[in-house]
Amino acid sequence: MRAAVKQIETVVKNPALIKRRHVQIRDAALQLFARKGYHQTSVREIADVANISIGALYTYINTKEDILLLVYQRIFELFQERMSEALLASGDPVAQLKSAVAATLRLYDEYQDLVVVLYQESHALRRESLQQLFDVDRRYVSMIQAIIERGTREGQFAAGDSNLLAIAILFLCAVWPLKRWNLKKYDLATVTGGIMGLVLGGIGGKHGIPDA
């Protein structure tokens, strides 16, 4: 399921050209935001790295916020792509949940600096843009939720509120980039195993903590 993309107003009207230039601008911003942060990166620097003149760049976006939105959209697309790949390669709900958590953590690991920037700078987006991202995030949560609900129906899990649990699982995954200063002695495999142990223990069912 692909992320909904807010239409950014442009002077140029050729859809193929707009898409190509947005990818150039977004990829340049991904590099710079991860290295320098959003506020410390100028639009001119993004234009230089994208190999587009500053004048031409402003025919494809209106504001710096538009560039931040392109970056957010790409990260959410990556999450959805990795999740879909993980689910296709998995079988029962337990295997699917493990694959989903592992895929999420691998992406967080790959884009650690950028994820921190995105968490810090979401307030820079206008309400309309922020709502777009909330909608995409809810889709991602719903993919985890569907796994939990299937596992509950099949007796693999003993879950209560599947939506709340799905949100909590993704929040647990976010500890890897957001608390990395306190996780230096752990590697990704250890964190992934720890989170899955906590989740499966909490869900209960035949894969969790047995009843007294």
PyMOL CGO cylinders between C-alpha atoms (Angstrom):
from pymol import cmd
from pymol.cgo import CYLINDER

trace = [
    CYLINDER, 0.00, 0.00, 0.00, 1.66, 3.20, -1.14, 0.3, 1, 1, 1, 1, 1, 1,
    CYLINDER, 1.66, 3.20, -1.14, 1.65, 6.39, 0.91, 0.3, 1, 1, 1, 1, 1, 1,
    CYLINDER, 1.65, 6.39, 0.91, -0.76, 9.14, -0.02, 0.3, 1, 1, 1, 1, 1, 1,
    CYLINDER, -0.76, 9.14, -0.02, 1.22, 12.00, -1.49, 0.3, 1, 1, 1, 1, 1, 1,
    CYLINDER, 1.22, 12.00, -1.49, 0.23, 15.59, -0.95, 0.3, 1, 1, 1, 1, 1, 1,
    CYLINDER, 0.23, 15.59, -0.95, 0.28, 17.45, -4.23, 0.3, 1, 1, 1, 1, 1, 1,
    CYLINDER, 0.28, 17.45, -4.23, 2.89, 20.21, -4.01, 0.3, 1, 1, 1, 1, 1, 1,
    CYLINDER, 2.89, 20.21, -4.01, 2.04, 23.18, -6.20, 0.3, 1, 1, 1, 1, 1, 1,
    CYLINDER, 2.04, 23.18, -6.20, 4.58, 23.69, -8.97, 0.3, 1, 1, 1, 1, 1, 1,
    CYLINDER, 4.58, 23.69, -8.97, 5.16, 26.09, -11.82, 0.3, 1, 1, 1, 1, 1, 1,
    CYLINDER, 5.16, 26.09, -11.82, 6.17, 23.17, -14.05, 0.3, 1, 1, 1, 1, 1, 1,
    CYLINDER, 6.17, 23.17, -14.05, 3.21, 21.05, -15.18, 0.3, 1, 1, 1, 1, 1, 1,
    CYLINDER, 3.21, 21.05, -15.18, 4.96, 18.00, -16.67, 0.3, 1, 1, 1, 1, 1, 1,
    CYLINDER, 4.96, 18.00, -16.67, 4.22, 15.16, -14.17, 0.3, 1, 1, 1, 1, 1, 1,
    CYLINDER, 4.22, 15.16, -14.17, 7.20, 13.02, -15.22, 0.3, 1, 1, 1, 1, 1, 1,
    CYLINDER, 7.20, 13.02, -15.22, 9.60, 15.94, -14.92, 0.3, 1, 1, 1, 1, 1, 1,
    CYLINDER, 9.60, 15.94, -14.92, 8.12, 16.99, -11.57, 0.3, 1, 1, 1, 1, 1, 1,
    CYLINDER, 8.12, 16.99, -11.57, 8.57, 13.46, -10.22, 0.3, 1, 1, 1, 1, 1, 1,
    CYLINDER, 8.57, 13.46, -10.22, 12.19, 13.29, -11.43, 0.3, 1, 1, 1, 1, 1, 1,
    CYLINDER, 12.19, 13.29, -11.43, 13.10, 16.68, -9.96, 0.3, 1, 1, 1, 1, 1, 1,
    CYLINDER, 13.10, 16.68, -9.96, 11.34, 15.92, -6.68, 0.3, 1, 1, 1, 1, 1, 1,
    CYLINDER, 11.34, 15.92, -6.68, 13.44, 12.77, -6.36, 0.3, 1, 1, 1, 1, 1, 1,
    CYLINDER, 13.44, 12.77, -6.36, 16.62, 14.83, -6.98, 0.3, 1, 1, 1, 1, 1, 1,
    CYLINDER, 16.62, 14.83, -6.98, 15.61, 17.45, -4.43, 0.3, 1, 1, 1, 1, 1, 1,
    CYLINDER, 15.61, 17.45, -4.43, 14.47, 14.88, -1.88, 0.3, 1, 1, 1, 1, 1, 1,
    CYLINDER, 14.47, 14.88, -1.88, 17.62, 12.76, -2.14, 0.3, 1, 1, 1, 1, 1, 1,
    CYLINDER, 17.62, 12.76, -2.14, 19.82, 15.83, -1.72, 0.3, 1, 1, 1, 1, 1, 1,
    CYLINDER, 19.82, 15.83, -1.72, 17.79, 16.89, 1.31, 0.3, 1, 1, 1, 1, 1, 1,
    CYLINDER, 17.79, 16.89, 1.31, 18.01, 13.37, 2.80, 0.3, 1, 1, 1, 1, 1, 1,
    CYLINDER, 18.01, 13.37, 2.80, 21.80, 13.64, 2.81, 0.3, 1, 1, 1, 1, 1, 1,
    CYLINDER, 21.80, 13.64, 2.81, 21.95, 17.17, 4.19, 0.3, 1, 1, 1, 1, 1, 1,
    CYLINDER, 21.95, 17.17, 4.19, 19.21, 16.87, 6.82, 0.3, 1, 1, 1, 1, 1, 1,
    CYLINDER, 19.21, 16.87, 6.82, 20.80, 13.68, 8.18, 0.3, 1, 1, 1, 1, 1, 1,
    CYLINDER, 20.80, 13.68, 8.18, 24.22, 15.33, 8.39, 0.3, 1, 1, 1, 1, 1, 1,
    CYLINDER, 24.22, 15.33, 8.39, 23.39, 18.92, 9.37, 0.3, 1, 1, 1, 1, 1, 1,
    CYLINDER, 23.39, 18.92, 9.37, 19.79, 18.99, 10.53, 0.3, 1, 1, 1, 1, 1, 1,
    CYLINDER, 19.79, 18.99, 10.53, 16.79, 20.73, 9.00, 0.3, 1, 1, 1, 1, 1, 1,
    CYLINDER, 16.79, 20.73, 9.00, 17.31, 24.25, 10.30, 0.3, 1, 1, 1, 1, 1, 1,
    CYLINDER, 17.31, 24.25, 10.30, 21.06, 24.26, 9.60, 0.3, 1, 1, 1, 1, 1, 1,
    CYLINDER, 21.06, 24.26, 9.60, 20.53, 23.31, 5.94, 0.3, 1, 1, 1, 1, 1, 1,
    CYLINDER, 20.53, 23.31, 5.94, 19.73, 26.05, 3.46, 0.3, 1, 1, 1, 1, 1, 1,
    CYLINDER, 19.73, 26.05, 3.46, 17.62, 25.65, 0.34, 0.3, 1, 1, 1, 1, 1, 1,
    CYLINDER, 17.62, 25.65, 0.34, 20.62, 26.81, -1.69, 0.3, 1, 1, 1, 1, 1, 1,
    CYLINDER, 20.62, 26.81, -1.69, 22.70, 23.95, -0.30, 0.3, 1, 1, 1, 1, 1, 1,
    CYLINDER, 22.70, 23.95, -0.30, 19.97, 21.51, -1.29, 0.3, 1, 1, 1, 1, 1, 1,
    CYLINDER, 19.97, 21.51, -1.29, 19.89, 22.99, -4.78, 0.3, 1, 1, 1, 1, 1, 1,
    CYLINDER, 19.89, 22.99, -4.78, 23.69, 22.67, -5.08, 0.3, 1, 1, 1, 1, 1, 1,
    CYLINDER, 23.69, 22.67, -5.08, 23.72, 19.00, -4.01, 0.3, 1, 1, 1, 1, 1, 1,
    CYLINDER, 23.72, 19.00, -4.01, 20.73, 18.28, -6.29, 0.3, 1, 1, 1, 1, 1, 1,
    CYLINDER, 20.73, 18.28, -6.29, 22.61, 19.97, -9.16, 0.3, 1, 1, 1, 1, 1, 1,
    CYLINDER, 22.61, 19.97, -9.16, 19.67, 22.31, -9.81, 0.3, 1, 1, 1, 1, 1, 1,
    CYLINDER, 19.67, 22.31, -9.81, 19.83, 26.09, -9.83, 0.3, 1, 1, 1, 1, 1, 1,
    CYLINDER, 19.83, 26.09, -9.83, 18.05, 27.81, -6.96, 0.3, 1, 1, 1, 1, 1, 1,
    CYLINDER, 18.05, 27.81, -6.96, 15.69, 29.47, -9.43, 0.3, 1, 1, 1, 1, 1, 1,
    CYLINDER, 15.69, 29.47, -9.43, 14.82, 26.17, -11.09, 0.3, 1, 1, 1, 1, 1, 1,
    CYLINDER, 14.82, 26.17, -11.09, 14.34, 24.48, -7.71, 0.3, 1, 1, 1, 1, 1, 1,
    CYLINDER, 14.34, 24.48, -7.71, 11.62, 26.96, -6.79, 0.3, 1, 1, 1, 1, 1, 1,
    CYLINDER, 11.62, 26.96, -6.79, 9.64, 25.98, -9.88, 0.3, 1, 1, 1, 1, 1, 1,
    CYLINDER, 9.64, 25.98, -9.88, 9.20, 22.52, -8.30, 0.3, 1, 1, 1, 1, 1, 1,
    CYLINDER, 9.20, 22.52, -8.30, 8.56, 23.52, -4.68, 0.3, 1, 1, 1, 1, 1, 1,
    CYLINDER, 8.56, 23.52, -4.68, 7.23, 26.61, -2.93, 0.3, 1, 1, 1, 1, 1, 1,
    CYLINDER, 7.23, 26.61, -2.93, 8.83, 26.46, 0.50, 0.3, 1, 1, 1, 1, 1, 1,
    CYLINDER, 8.83, 26.46, 0.50, 11.48, 24.62, 2.45, 0.3, 1, 1, 1, 1, 1, 1,
    CYLINDER, 11.48, 24.62, 2.45, 8.63, 22.85, 4.23, 0.3, 1, 1, 1, 1, 1, 1,
    CYLINDER, 8.63, 22.85, 4.23, 7.71, 21.23, 0.90, 0.3, 1, 1, 1, 1, 1, 1,
    CYLINDER, 7.71, 21.23, 0.90, 11.17, 19.66, 0.82, 0.3, 1, 1, 1, 1, 1, 1,
    CYLINDER, 11.17, 19.66, 0.82, 10.76, 18.35, 4.38, 0.3, 1, 1, 1, 1, 1, 1,
    CYLINDER, 10.76, 18.35, 4.38, 7.43, 16.85, 3.33, 0.3, 1, 1, 1, 1, 1, 1,
    CYLINDER, 7.43, 16.85, 3.33, 9.09, 15.08, 0.38, 0.3, 1, 1, 1, 1, 1, 1,
    CYLINDER, 9.09, 15.08, 0.38, 11.62, 13.59, 2.79, 0.3, 1, 1, 1, 1, 1, 1,
    CYLINDER, 11.62, 13.59, 2.79, 8.92, 12.44, 5.21, 0.3, 1, 1, 1, 1, 1, 1,
    CYLINDER, 8.92, 12.44, 5.21, 6.95, 10.86, 2.40, 0.3, 1, 1, 1, 1, 1, 1,
    CYLINDER, 6.95, 10.86, 2.40, 9.99, 8.93, 1.20, 0.3, 1, 1, 1, 1, 1, 1,
    CYLINDER, 9.99, 8.93, 1.20, 10.73, 7.54, 4.65, 0.3, 1, 1, 1, 1, 1, 1,
    CYLINDER, 10.73, 7.54, 4.65, 7.12, 6.38, 5.05, 0.3, 1, 1, 1, 1, 1, 1,
    CYLINDER, 7.12, 6.38, 5.05, 7.23, 4.82, 1.57, 0.3, 1, 1, 1, 1, 1, 1,
    CYLINDER, 7.23, 4.82, 1.57, 10.35, 2.91, 2.58, 0.3, 1, 1, 1, 1, 1, 1,
    CYLINDER, 10.35, 2.91, 2.58, 8.65, 1.68, 5.75, 0.3, 1, 1, 1, 1, 1, 1,
    CYLINDER, 8.65, 1.68, 5.75, 5.69, 0.41, 3.76, 0.3, 1, 1, 1, 1, 1, 1,
    CYLINDER, 5.69, 0.41, 3.76, 7.89, -1.20, 1.10, 0.3, 1, 1, 1, 1, 1, 1,
    CYLINDER, 7.89, -1.20, 1.10, 10.04, -2.98, 3.70, 0.3, 1, 1, 1, 1, 1, 1,
    CYLINDER, 10.04, -2.98, 3.70, 6.97, -4.08, 5.63, 0.3, 1, 1, 1, 1, 1, 1,
    CYLINDER, 6.97, -4.08, 5.63, 5.32, -5.51, 2.51, 0.3, 1, 1, 1, 1, 1, 1,
    CYLINDER, 5.32, -5.51, 2.51, 8.51, -7.40, 1.62, 0.3, 1, 1, 1, 1, 1, 1,
    CYLINDER, 8.51, -7.40, 1.62, 8.77, -8.79, 5.15, 0.3, 1, 1, 1, 1, 1, 1,
    CYLINDER, 8.77, -8.79, 5.15, 5.17, -9.99, 5.18, 0.3, 1, 1, 1, 1, 1, 1,
    CYLINDER, 5.17, -9.99, 5.18, 5.45, -11.67, 1.79, 0.3, 1, 1, 1, 1, 1, 1,
    CYLINDER, 5.45, -11.67, 1.79, 8.45, -13.66, 3.02, 0.3, 1, 1, 1, 1, 1, 1,
    CYLINDER, 8.45, -13.66, 3.02, 6.72, -14.79, 6.24, 0.3, 1, 1, 1, 1, 1, 1,
    CYLINDER, 6.72, -14.79, 6.24, 4.17, -17.43, 7.14, 0.3, 1, 1, 1, 1, 1, 1,
    CYLINDER, 4.17, -17.43, 7.14, 2.20, -17.59, 10.39, 0.3, 1, 1, 1, 1, 1, 1,
    CYLINDER, 2.20, -17.59, 10.39, 1.37, -14.48, 12.47, 0.3, 1, 1, 1, 1, 1, 1,
    CYLINDER, 1.37, -14.48, 12.47, 4.32, -14.99, 14.82, 0.3, 1, 1, 1, 1, 1, 1,
    CYLINDER, 4.32, -14.99, 14.82, 6.77, -15.13, 11.90, 0.3, 1, 1, 1, 1, 1, 1,
    CYLINDER, 6.77, -15.13, 11.90, 5.06, -12.12, 10.29, 0.3, 1, 1, 1, 1, 1, 1,
    CYLINDER, 5.06, -12.12, 10.29, 5.28, -10.06, 13.47, 0.3, 1, 1, 1, 1, 1, 1,
    CYLINDER, 5.28, -10.06, 13.47, 8.96, -10.92, 13.92, 0.3, 1, 1, 1, 1, 1, 1,
    CYLINDER, 8.96, -10.92, 13.92, 9.67, -10.01, 10.29, 0.3, 1, 1, 1, 1, 1, 1,
    CYLINDER, 9.67, -10.01, 10.29, 7.74, -6.74, 10.60, 0.3, 1, 1, 1, 1, 1, 1,
    CYLINDER, 7.74, -6.74, 10.60, 9.60, -5.67, 13.74, 0.3, 1, 1, 1, 1, 1, 1,
    CYLINDER, 9.60, -5.67, 13.74, 12.96, -6.68, 12.27, 0.3, 1, 1, 1, 1, 1, 1,
    CYLINDER, 12.96, -6.68, 12.27, 12.25, -4.76, 9.03, 0.3, 1, 1, 1, 1, 1, 1,
    CYLINDER, 12.25, -4.76, 9.03, 11.20, -1.67, 10.98, 0.3, 1, 1, 1, 1, 1, 1,
    CYLINDER, 11.20, -1.67, 10.98, 14.31, -1.74, 13.14, 0.3, 1, 1, 1, 1, 1, 1,
    CYLINDER, 14.31, -1.74, 13.14, 16.61, -2.27, 10.14, 0.3, 1, 1, 1, 1, 1, 1,
    CYLINDER, 16.61, -2.27, 10.14, 15.16, 0.83, 8.49, 0.3, 1, 1, 1, 1, 1, 1,
    CYLINDER, 15.16, 0.83, 8.49, 15.50, 2.82, 11.71, 0.3, 1, 1, 1, 1, 1, 1,
    CYLINDER, 15.50, 2.82, 11.71, 19.11, 1.65, 11.89, 0.3, 1, 1, 1, 1, 1, 1,
    CYLINDER, 19.11, 1.65, 11.89, 19.81, 2.62, 8.29, 0.3, 1, 1, 1, 1, 1, 1,
    CYLINDER, 19.81, 2.62, 8.29, 18.36, 6.12, 8.69, 0.3, 1, 1, 1, 1, 1, 1,
    CYLINDER, 18.36, 6.12, 8.69, 19.13, 6.81, 12.36, 0.3, 1, 1, 1, 1, 1, 1,
    CYLINDER, 19.13, 6.81, 12.36, 20.23, 10.43, 11.99, 0.3, 1, 1, 1, 1, 1, 1,
    CYLINDER, 20.23, 10.43, 11.99, 17.41, 11.29, 9.65, 0.3, 1, 1, 1, 1, 1, 1,
    CYLINDER, 17.41, 11.29, 9.65, 14.74, 9.68, 11.84, 0.3, 1, 1, 1, 1, 1, 1,
    CYLINDER, 14.74, 9.68, 11.84, 15.88, 11.82, 14.75, 0.3, 1, 1, 1, 1, 1, 1,
    CYLINDER, 15.88, 11.82, 14.75, 15.65, 14.94, 12.55, 0.3, 1, 1, 1, 1, 1, 1,
    CYLINDER, 15.65, 14.94, 12.55, 12.14, 13.99, 11.42, 0.3, 1, 1, 1, 1, 1, 1,
    CYLINDER, 12.14, 13.99, 11.42, 10.94, 13.45, 14.99, 0.3, 1, 1, 1, 1, 1, 1,
    CYLINDER, 10.94, 13.45, 14.99, 12.42, 16.79, 15.99, 0.3, 1, 1, 1, 1, 1, 1,
    CYLINDER, 12.42, 16.79, 15.99, 11.17, 18.82, 13.03, 0.3, 1, 1, 1, 1, 1, 1,
    CYLINDER, 11.17, 18.82, 13.03, 7.62, 17.55, 12.47, 0.3, 1, 1, 1, 1, 1, 1,
    CYLINDER, 7.62, 17.55, 12.47, 6.38, 20.73, 14.16, 0.3, 1, 1, 1, 1, 1, 1,
    CYLINDER, 6.38, 20.73, 14.16, 7.76, 22.68, 11.17, 0.3, 1, 1, 1, 1, 1, 1,
    CYLINDER, 7.76, 22.68, 11.17, 5.01, 21.26, 8.94, 0.3, 1, 1, 1, 1, 1, 1,
    CYLINDER, 5.01, 21.26, 8.94, 1.68, 22.96, 8.45, 0.3, 1, 1, 1, 1, 1, 1,
    CYLINDER, 1.68, 22.96, 8.45, -1.43, 21.25, 9.81, 0.3, 1, 1, 1, 1, 1, 1,
    CYLINDER, -1.43, 21.25, 9.81, -2.48, 19.99, 6.35, 0.3, 1, 1, 1, 1, 1, 1,
    CYLINDER, -2.48, 19.99, 6.35, 0.92, 18.44, 5.69, 0.3, 1, 1, 1, 1, 1, 1,
    CYLINDER, 0.92, 18.44, 5.69, 1.11, 16.97, 9.17, 0.3, 1, 1, 1, 1, 1, 1,
    CYLINDER, 1.11, 16.97, 9.17, -2.32, 15.40, 8.76, 0.3, 1, 1, 1, 1, 1, 1,
    CYLINDER, -2.32, 15.40, 8.76, -1.11, 13.73, 5.55, 0.3, 1, 1, 1, 1, 1, 1,
    CYLINDER, -1.11, 13.73, 5.55, 1.74, 12.14, 7.48, 0.3, 1, 1, 1, 1, 1, 1,
    CYLINDER, 1.74, 12.14, 7.48, -0.55, 11.06, 10.31, 0.3, 1, 1, 1, 1, 1, 1,
    CYLINDER, -0.55, 11.06, 10.31, -2.75, 9.31, 7.75, 0.3, 1, 1, 1, 1, 1, 1,
    CYLINDER, -2.75, 9.31, 7.75, 0.23, 7.44, 6.30, 0.3, 1, 1, 1, 1, 1, 1,
    CYLINDER, 0.23, 7.44, 6.30, 1.46, 6.51, 9.78, 0.3, 1, 1, 1, 1, 1, 1,
    CYLINDER, 1.46, 6.51, 9.78, -1.98, 5.09, 10.59, 0.3, 1, 1, 1, 1, 1, 1,
    CYLINDER, -1.98, 5.09, 10.59, -1.70, 2.86, 7.52, 0.3, 1, 1, 1, 1, 1, 1,
    CYLINDER, -1.70, 2.86, 7.52, 1.59, 1.52, 8.78, 0.3, 1, 1, 1, 1, 1, 1,
    CYLINDER, 1.59, 1.52, 8.78, 0.08, 0.88, 12.20, 0.3, 1, 1, 1, 1, 1, 1,
    CYLINDER, 0.08, 0.88, 12.20, -2.82, -0.91, 10.52, 0.3, 1, 1, 1, 1, 1, 1,
    CYLINDER, -2.82, -0.91, 10.52, -0.41, -3.39, 8.90, 0.3, 1, 1, 1, 1, 1, 1,
    CYLINDER, -0.41, -3.39, 8.90, 0.93, -4.39, 12.34, 0.3, 1, 1, 1, 1, 1, 1,
    CYLINDER, 0.93, -4.39, 12.34, -2.60, -4.40, 13.71, 0.3, 1, 1, 1, 1, 1, 1,
    CYLINDER, -2.60, -4.40, 13.71, -3.76, -6.84, 11.00, 0.3, 1, 1, 1, 1, 1, 1,
    CYLINDER, -3.76, -6.84, 11.00, -1.01, -9.28, 11.99, 0.3, 1, 1, 1, 1, 1, 1,
    CYLINDER, -1.01, -9.28, 11.99, -2.01, -9.09, 15.66, 0.3, 1, 1, 1, 1, 1, 1,
    CYLINDER, -2.01, -9.09, 15.66, -5.69, -9.60, 14.87, 0.3, 1, 1, 1, 1, 1, 1,
    CYLINDER, -5.69, -9.60, 14.87, -4.95, -12.60, 12.65, 0.3, 1, 1, 1, 1, 1, 1,
    CYLINDER, -4.95, -12.60, 12.65, -2.75, -14.10, 15.37, 0.3, 1, 1, 1, 1, 1, 1,
    CYLINDER, -2.75, -14.10, 15.37, -5.47, -13.57, 17.96, 0.3, 1, 1, 1, 1, 1, 1,
    CYLINDER, -5.47, -13.57, 17.96, -8.09, -15.24, 15.76, 0.3, 1, 1, 1, 1, 1, 1,
    CYLINDER, -8.09, -15.24, 15.76, -5.79, -18.22, 15.20, 0.3, 1, 1, 1, 1, 1, 1,
    CYLINDER, -5.79, -18.22, 15.20, -4.95, -18.57, 18.88, 0.3, 1, 1, 1, 1, 1, 1,
    CYLINDER, -4.95, -18.57, 18.88, -1.30, -17.53, 18.46, 0.3, 1, 1, 1, 1, 1, 1,
    CYLINDER, -1.30, -17.53, 18.46, -1.74, -14.33, 20.49, 0.3, 1, 1, 1, 1, 1, 1,
    CYLINDER, -1.74, -14.33, 20.49, -3.91, -13.19, 23.38, 0.3, 1, 1, 1, 1, 1, 1,
    CYLINDER, -3.91, -13.19, 23.38, -4.17, -9.50, 22.58, 0.3, 1, 1, 1, 1, 1, 1,
    CYLINDER, -4.17, -9.50, 22.58, -6.69, -6.93, 23.81, 0.3, 1, 1, 1, 1, 1, 1,
    CYLINDER, -6.69, -6.93, 23.81, -6.79, -3.63, 21.92, 0.3, 1, 1, 1, 1, 1, 1,
    CYLINDER, -6.79, -3.63, 21.92, -4.90, -4.49, 18.71, 0.3, 1, 1, 1, 1, 1, 1,
    CYLINDER, -4.90, -4.49, 18.71, -4.60, -0.87, 17.58, 0.3, 1, 1, 1, 1, 1, 1,
    CYLINDER, -4.60, -0.87, 17.58, -3.07, 0.25, 20.87, 0.3, 1, 1, 1, 1, 1, 1,
    CYLINDER, -3.07, 0.25, 20.87, -0.70, -2.70, 20.82, 0.3, 1, 1, 1, 1, 1, 1,
    CYLINDER, -0.70, -2.70, 20.82, 0.39, -1.98, 17.23, 0.3, 1, 1, 1, 1, 1, 1,
    CYLINDER, 0.39, -1.98, 17.23, 1.16, 1.65, 18.12, 0.3, 1, 1, 1, 1, 1, 1,
    CYLINDER, 1.16, 1.65, 18.12, 3.10, 0.53, 21.20, 0.3, 1, 1, 1, 1, 1, 1,
    CYLINDER, 3.10, 0.53, 21.20, 5.17, -1.97, 19.19, 0.3, 1, 1, 1, 1, 1, 1,
    CYLINDER, 5.17, -1.97, 19.19, 6.21, 0.70, 16.69, 0.3, 1, 1, 1, 1, 1, 1,
    CYLINDER, 6.21, 0.70, 16.69, 7.02, 3.06, 19.54, 0.3, 1, 1, 1, 1, 1, 1,
    CYLINDER, 7.02, 3.06, 19.54, 9.24, 0.39, 21.06, 0.3, 1, 1, 1, 1, 1, 1,
    CYLINDER, 9.24, 0.39, 21.06, 11.08, 0.13, 17.73, 0.3, 1, 1, 1, 1, 1, 1,
    CYLINDER, 11.08, 0.13, 17.73, 11.68, 3.89, 17.75, 0.3, 1, 1, 1, 1, 1, 1,
    CYLINDER, 11.68, 3.89, 17.75, 13.79, 3.50, 20.89, 0.3, 1, 1, 1, 1, 1, 1,
    CYLINDER, 13.79, 3.50, 20.89, 16.69, 2.36, 18.67, 0.3, 1, 1, 1, 1, 1, 1,
    CYLINDER, 16.69, 2.36, 18.67, 17.26, 5.72, 16.92, 0.3, 1, 1, 1, 1, 1, 1,
    CYLINDER, 17.26, 5.72, 16.92, 15.85, 7.97, 19.64, 0.3, 1, 1, 1, 1, 1, 1,
    CYLINDER, 15.85, 7.97, 19.64, 17.68, 6.43, 22.63, 0.3, 1, 1, 1, 1, 1, 1,
    CYLINDER, 17.68, 6.43, 22.63, 20.84, 5.31, 20.84, 0.3, 1, 1, 1, 1, 1, 1,
    CYLINDER, 20.84, 5.31, 20.84, 23.00, 7.35, 23.23, 0.3, 1, 1, 1, 1, 1, 1,
    CYLINDER, 23.00, 7.35, 23.23, 21.88, 4.92, 25.95, 0.3, 1, 1, 1, 1, 1, 1,
    CYLINDER, 21.88, 4.92, 25.95, 22.09, 1.79, 23.78, 0.3, 1, 1, 1, 1, 1, 1,
    CYLINDER, 22.09, 1.79, 23.78, 25.73, 1.94, 22.67, 0.3, 1, 1, 1, 1, 1, 1,
    CYLINDER, 25.73, 1.94, 22.67, 26.62, -1.39, 24.25, 0.3, 1, 1, 1, 1, 1, 1,
    CYLINDER, 26.62, -1.39, 24.25, 23.89, -3.22, 22.27, 0.3, 1, 1, 1, 1, 1, 1,
    CYLINDER, 23.89, -3.22, 22.27, 23.81, -4.25, 18.64, 0.3, 1, 1, 1, 1, 1, 1,
    CYLINDER, 23.81, -4.25, 18.64, 20.74, -4.29, 16.41, 0.3, 1, 1, 1, 1, 1, 1,
    CYLINDER, 20.74, -4.29, 16.41, 20.20, -8.06, 16.73, 0.3, 1, 1, 1, 1, 1, 1,
    CYLINDER, 20.20, -8.06, 16.73, 20.14, -7.83, 20.53, 0.3, 1, 1, 1, 1, 1, 1,
    CYLINDER, 20.14, -7.83, 20.53, 17.66, -4.95, 20.52, 0.3, 1, 1, 1, 1, 1, 1,
    CYLINDER, 17.66, -4.95, 20.52, 15.45, -6.75, 17.98, 0.3, 1, 1, 1, 1, 1, 1,
    CYLINDER, 15.45, -6.75, 17.98, 15.44, -9.91, 20.09, 0.3, 1, 1, 1, 1, 1, 1,
    CYLINDER, 15.44, -9.91, 20.09, 14.73, -7.96, 23.27, 0.3, 1, 1, 1, 1, 1, 1,
    CYLINDER, 14.73, -7.96, 23.27, 11.78, -6.12, 21.78, 0.3, 1, 1, 1, 1, 1, 1,
    CYLINDER, 11.78, -6.12, 21.78, 10.31, -9.29, 20.31, 0.3, 1, 1, 1, 1, 1, 1,
    CYLINDER, 10.31, -9.29, 20.31, 10.71, -11.08, 23.64, 0.3, 1, 1, 1, 1, 1, 1,
    CYLINDER, 10.71, -11.08, 23.64, 8.89, -8.26, 25.39, 0.3, 1, 1, 1, 1, 1, 1,
    CYLINDER, 8.89, -8.26, 25.39, 6.12, -8.15, 22.78, 0.3, 1, 1, 1, 1, 1, 1,
    CYLINDER, 6.12, -8.15, 22.78, 5.50, -11.89, 22.64, 0.3, 1, 1, 1, 1, 1, 1,
    CYLINDER, 5.50, -11.89, 22.64, 5.68, -12.14, 26.42, 0.3, 1, 1, 1, 1, 1, 1,
    CYLINDER, 5.68, -12.14, 26.42, 3.14, -9.37, 26.75, 0.3, 1, 1, 1, 1, 1, 1,
    CYLINDER, 3.14, -9.37, 26.75, 0.75, -10.69, 24.13, 0.3, 1, 1, 1, 1, 1, 1,
    CYLINDER, 0.75, -10.69, 24.13, 0.57, -14.03, 25.89, 0.3, 1, 1, 1, 1, 1, 1,
    CYLINDER, 0.57, -14.03, 25.89, -1.13, -16.88, 24.12, 0.3, 1, 1, 1, 1, 1, 1,
    CYLINDER, -1.13, -16.88, 24.12, 0.94, -19.95, 23.47, 0.3, 1, 1, 1, 1, 1, 1,
    CYLINDER, 0.94, -19.95, 23.47, 4.01, -17.80, 22.61, 0.3, 1, 1, 1, 1, 1, 1,
    CYLINDER, 4.01, -17.80, 22.61, 3.86, -15.63, 25.71, 0.3, 1, 1, 1, 1, 1, 1,
    CYLINDER, 3.86, -15.63, 25.71, 4.05, -16.03, 29.47, 0.3, 1, 1, 1, 1, 1, 1,
    CYLINDER, 4.05, -16.03, 29.47, 1.87, -18.99, 30.52, 0.3, 1, 1, 1, 1, 1, 1,
    CYLINDER, 1.87, -18.99, 30.52, -1.07, -18.39, 32.82, 0.3, 1, 1, 1, 1, 1, 1,
    CYLINDER, -1.07, -18.39, 32.82, -0.53, -19.20, 36.50, 0.3, 1, 1, 1, 1, 1, 1,
]
cmd.load_cgo(trace, "trace")
